[in-house]
Amino acid sequence: MATAAAHRANPLLGRLPHFLTWRSLGFRTVCSGRMGFSSQPEPEPESHTRPGTKLLETFTEQFEMGSRLITLETGKIARFANGAVVLGMDDTRVLSTVCSAKGDAVKDFLPLTVDYQEKQFAQGVIPNTFMRREGAPKERELLCARIIDRPIRPLFPAGFFHEVQVTASVLSSDGKQDPDVMAANATSAALMLSDIPWAGPIGMIRIGRIEGKFIVNPTMDELILSDLNLVYACTRDKTLMIDVQAREISERDLEAGLRLAHPEAVKFIEPQIRLAAKAGKHKKEYKLSLMPERTLEKVAQLAEASIEEVFTDPKYGKFERGEALENITQDVRKALEEECDEESLRLLPKAVDTVRKKVVRRRIIAEGSRLDGRRLDEVRPVYCESGILPTLHGSSLFSRGDTQVLCTVTLGAPGDAQRLESVVGPPSKRFMLHYSFPPFCINEVGKHGGLNRREVGHGTLAEKALLAVLPPEDEFPYTVRINSEVMASDGSTSMASVCGGSMALMDAGIPLRKHVAGISVGLVSEVDQITGTIKEYRILTDILGLEDHLGDMDFKIVGTQDGVTAIQLDIKPAGIPLDIVCESLEAARKGRIQILDHMEREIGAPRTQDERNSPRLATLKYSNDALRRLLGPMGALKRKIEDETGTRMSVSDGTLTIVAKNQSAMDKVLEKVDFILGREIEIGGMYKGTVASIKEYGAFVEFNGGQQGLLHISELSHEPVSRISDVVSVGQHLSLMCIGQDVRGNIKLSLKAASPRPQSQANDVVESVLSMKQSPSVWAAAGVVSTSEEKNSPLPEELPVSKYEVNDIKSSSSSSSPVLVRSVEECDEEERSTGFVQSSKPTSEPIGGLKPECKTVQTTHKTSESFFKKGEKDEKEHNISSQTHPSNDLSSKEDHVTARSLKLGTKVTAKVYQVRTGGLVLDLGGGLRGMCRFEADGKKDFDVNDELRVECVSFSSKGVPVMSLVDDE
């Protein structure tokens, strides 16, 4: 405020005359990052320039890559950074800045930090977090930072240990291009503009392949169709970094892709050089921490012989070798202390490491001898075991040499997929591999932290390798998570994670197309100090941890028997010729085949999922209203069910997906879902319900999401029931079977059909119905009379029954076959439908025609509360009172009445089985039931077990005998 007031009071303070400005004195603007004299005299400012307008001097380079225009721009944004470049392609813009720490405080390593940021504003979205801000770096941001870090780190000069920070930010994204490659090229240009010593520039390119044709710089849509995603970084003549995800591409095709990528990546180098010539700073002289030759020679004299002796003996293990080297270091320290050589003591650990590296590399180059005595192309001994943890969905243990990894597989619902919030790519992923490197695996003390860049990088490499052989989502909708726990580390733990993960997936029953294995290839080279070219080199298969540390290359190659699925190349020198890289592919293929043979012998095909601990997945279709009822308010009901059953449920539009860890948990959650939402009623289906009310004729049961059905008194037990309350009570939970549903949708339930029969009844055989040709004057009421051959045959599990329920079969005391008859409810329903016409004089004509069919019932329906309701319309008339049959009197053998012997006019002595509102249910003997309707002026006061003399006057359309009281006097 004070400054503004002063400017208003005295305008001369806010505007200098032109002759006092930088341009009038011939200086360039400071906006470009440095100050200097202009090559040409600056023109006089135009008279129309308004006061207070700031002029930004920007520098731009444009070039074409394929059909796309790429722009490098500096001077407009982040002008205070040591180097800042905005790279644009189409509508995507990426800013990369570099800065170095001030002062001479240095460390004994290069403290290079690379940060990559994808903020949601770049795609016009507000973050969906509580604070509406971006939080910690996501996995993709860490991976993109590694893509930038890996090619630029080897190009810093030896001994440059000043702190450097690179920050790459996506300013805008159109979703067509992946910004990671753009950020790496922008970082290279920013380092070229800065005063930091760096042996760049580099170029980075992405190559895809669709239908056998390579595509340079593919879009995100093209990458979906591509079977290759190759990221390649290089200098003019050497390879710096390779990162590949593929679908079993052959080594020959991969080599062709690499040789195409190199000249395409070099196209990024020349524009950076031109931009640096226009706007770059002079490189600053930094203090380099180099090892004095005097110190190195003194330590070599004291320790080289002892170190070579340790590395010559292959019996030394990892920790024995480390302990021996530590003893050698202590001996050298004592000798230097006696000489009071403070400088050598300060640099002793680094000097010993340099001597150790020199000894190991010389033995490999000259003699072809490795630390553990193996040949250069020999793979360490392999141990494989699958199903090591039987209670898990899948597990395996993989060991190669001293490296050991435990892998586990967990399957989840589709809703368990990881949500991704990146500016490009899919919104979620259903396959995850999480790699963990605990301190105990190298016998160290440390703490377990959060996301570690190394762990994320190793896990993603293994994840990309296995993704190529997973079944498609429409065939296998599970979400899959692999945990790779490193138990012991001596090199190539990421490759062991691939092998162990492949076996664990098959152990979980996931239908992998084939096994995947990985191996790490190393390089030891000898460089001509004058020309910088490689004179000699050796390629090492399956490198140890120390060979990785002392060598030049860590080339991880993963694939199947038929091709490569993933690659990651990291190097330590400033580039490796592409010919050596391509030569390493064949060495890796031979080693990979050996490991795959071991894995195939352990588990060659996916296991079946019949075991009790195999996960189960169910997909059910419901209306959205039903799913809202299942979720409950704020999803409370869904969470409660998940907590009680230990399952996972995910809801999408009209679909409910349930994942349970075993069949028992699946049955439990389906029972709860069915109780809340219900399901389609099926005859013969088993349902669980609760007794809602009890009437004199049965109980009403609530089941299947609020529906009600009638459990009639005759369906309570295989034995006669006098009082319903003796068997069930209100609120009692029952397992019931649906045995029928009438035309009005009333559901009939049965408790006895859902319970086992008594042994005596279970051995009974159902009689088959005789055709009218065999017995024209006999009506087979409800059963199937068995033949003599069938009497000795076991009772089948399921008997064919009609859509109406079937009463239980009781054994007859006589030798006649048991009879299967209709239930009381059918009698009542038939009585309503036929009008129940009595006839005092039976007709003599035989009954023609109907043969009832018997089926097993398996679903439930509602029943009517009134069974003798008068005045309903007839559904089907079947009056047989007009039909004539010869009169028969079975008084002499009434104890042996059967369906075969019962005819119209037959008189028998029956017992009252049940007293109903409209009539009686009679026990005719031999397990046969009949019905007798009350007459208008007749007696209605009957008791159960009263004996009555009755006569068969007709049969209902369902074959139920209709009886009439007879007065013999």
Secondary structure as GFF3:
##gff-version 3
##sequence-region A 1 969
A	DSSP	alpha_helix	2	9	.	.	.	ID=ss1
A	DSSP	three_ten_helix	11	13	.	.	.	ID=ss2
A	DSSP	three_ten_helix	18	20	.	.	.	ID=ss3
A	DSSP	three_ten_helix	23	25	.	.	.	ID=ss4
A	DSSP	three_ten_helix	30	32	.	.	.	ID=ss5
A	DSSP	beta_strand	59	65	.	.	.	ID=ss6
A	DSSP	beta_strand	68	74	.	.	.	ID=ss7
A	DSSP	beta_strand	83	89	.	.	.	ID=ss8
A	DSSP	beta_strand	92	100	.	.	.	ID=ss9
A	DSSP	beta_strand	112	117	.	.	.	ID=ss10
A	DSSP	three_ten_helix	120	123	.	.	.	ID=ss11
A	DSSP	alpha_helix	139	152	.	.	.	ID=ss12
A	DSSP	three_ten_helix	153	155	.	.	.	ID=ss13
A	DSSP	beta_strand	164	172	.	.	.	ID=ss14
A	DSSP	alpha_helix	179	193	.	.	.	ID=ss15
A	DSSP	beta_strand	203	210	.	.	.	ID=ss16
A	DSSP	beta_strand	213	216	.	.	.	ID=ss17
A	DSSP	alpha_helix	220	225	.	.	.	ID=ss18
A	DSSP	beta_strand	228	234	.	.	.	ID=ss19
A	DSSP	beta_strand	239	249	.	.	.	ID=ss20
A	DSSP	alpha_helix	251	266	.	.	.	ID=ss21
A	DSSP	alpha_helix	269	279	.	.	.	ID=ss22
A	DSSP	alpha_helix	293	312	.	.	.	ID=ss23
A	DSSP	alpha_helix	318	339	.	.	.	ID=ss24
A	DSSP	alpha_helix	342	346	.	.	.	ID=ss25
A	DSSP	alpha_helix	348	367	.	.	.	ID=ss26
A	DSSP	beta_strand	382	386	.	.	.	ID=ss27
A	DSSP	beta_strand	394	400	.	.	.	ID=ss28
A	DSSP	beta_strand	403	412	.	.	.	ID=ss29
A	DSSP	three_ten_helix	414	416	.	.	.	ID=ss30
A	DSSP	beta_strand	418	419	.	.	.	ID=ss31
A	DSSP	beta_strand	428	429	.	.	.	ID=ss32
A	DSSP	beta_strand	431	436	.	.	.	ID=ss33
A	DSSP	three_ten_helix	439	442	.	.	.	ID=ss34
A	DSSP	alpha_helix	453	467	.	.	.	ID=ss35
A	DSSP	beta_strand	479	488	.	.	.	ID=ss36
A	DSSP	alpha_helix	493	507	.	.	.	ID=ss37
A	DSSP	beta_strand	517	527	.	.	.	ID=ss38
A	DSSP	beta_strand	534	541	.	.	.	ID=ss39
A	DSSP	alpha_helix	545	550	.	.	.	ID=ss40
A	DSSP	beta_strand	553	559	.	.	.	ID=ss41
A	DSSP	beta_strand	564	571	.	.	.	ID=ss42
A	DSSP	alpha_helix	578	602	.	.	.	ID=ss43
A	DSSP	beta_strand	616	621	.	.	.	ID=ss44
A	DSSP	alpha_helix	624	631	.	.	.	ID=ss45
A	DSSP	three_ten_helix	633	635	.	.	.	ID=ss46
A	DSSP	alpha_helix	636	645	.	.	.	ID=ss47
A	DSSP	beta_strand	648	652	.	.	.	ID=ss48
A	DSSP	beta_strand	655	660	.	.	.	ID=ss49
A	DSSP	alpha_helix	663	677	.	.	.	ID=ss50
A	DSSP	beta_strand	686	694	.	.	.	ID=ss51
A	DSSP	beta_strand	698	703	.	.	.	ID=ss52
A	DSSP	beta_strand	707	712	.	.	.	ID=ss53
A	DSSP	three_ten_helix	713	715	.	.	.	ID=ss54
A	DSSP	three_ten_helix	724	726	.	.	.	ID=ss55
A	DSSP	beta_strand	733	741	.	.	.	ID=ss56
A	DSSP	beta_strand	747	750	.	.	.	ID=ss57
A	DSSP	alpha_helix	759	762	.	.	.	ID=ss58
A	DSSP	alpha_helix	788	791	.	.	.	ID=ss59
A	DSSP	alpha_helix	824	834	.	.	.	ID=ss60
A	DSSP	three_ten_helix	891	896	.	.	.	ID=ss61
A	DSSP	beta_strand	907	915	.	.	.	ID=ss62
A	DSSP	beta_strand	919	925	.	.	.	ID=ss63
A	DSSP	beta_strand	928	933	.	.	.	ID=ss64
A	DSSP	beta_strand	947	955	.	.	.	ID=ss65
A	DSSP	beta_strand	961	965	.	.	.	ID=ss66
###
